[in-house]
């Protein structure tokens, strides 16, 4: 099956720090990628969608200047949480899509804790 | 009304039981259906993907789609403690993904 590598798996940092999360598809090329945020015992909340080489489309209420997404290639995407604050603490998950009407394949998530 | 409805549970069953997980949807334009399994502090893992009415079987898992009733199910036979996780249904309509809220399942040894 499709393999998506996401790291780091867990990061703890001080308030005001910027944190970069990396997501790679290891065995396929993805046309679209997604970033989600998930709070404990809640479902996935879509943050943004991006296509390779294009700017990300952010969901309503998600600050694009705070959550910087770079979809550099068909196998790599990064999410940078800039000037993170405790309220940004959450579980962030990336996923890649292989084309129209195809399933998404998820990374293992990054647990972000801001002190 | 949400586009995709899924009972959050929690659902608790004894080992060896048959588990039935369900989702309903409101728009007949949904054509592609998936089930994901998510362990605690992990990303969702694709279990089943189907696009037609009827049953699809993979080992102990069977996905069932009833488009006339707008209802999908995931059956787990001979459930194991390792099946304890949250199960998410997902659907695609016009290249947009819609996820259920997930059902938390615990299989008791």
Interface residues (C-beta under 8 A of the other chain):
Chain A: X1 X2 X4 X6 X34 X41 X42 X43 X44 X46 X91 X93 X95 X100 X101 X103 X104 X105 X106 X107 X108 X109 X111
Chain B: X31 X32 X34 X36 X41 X42 X43 X44 X45 X46 X49 X51 X88 X90 X92 X95 X97 X99 X100 X101 X102 X104
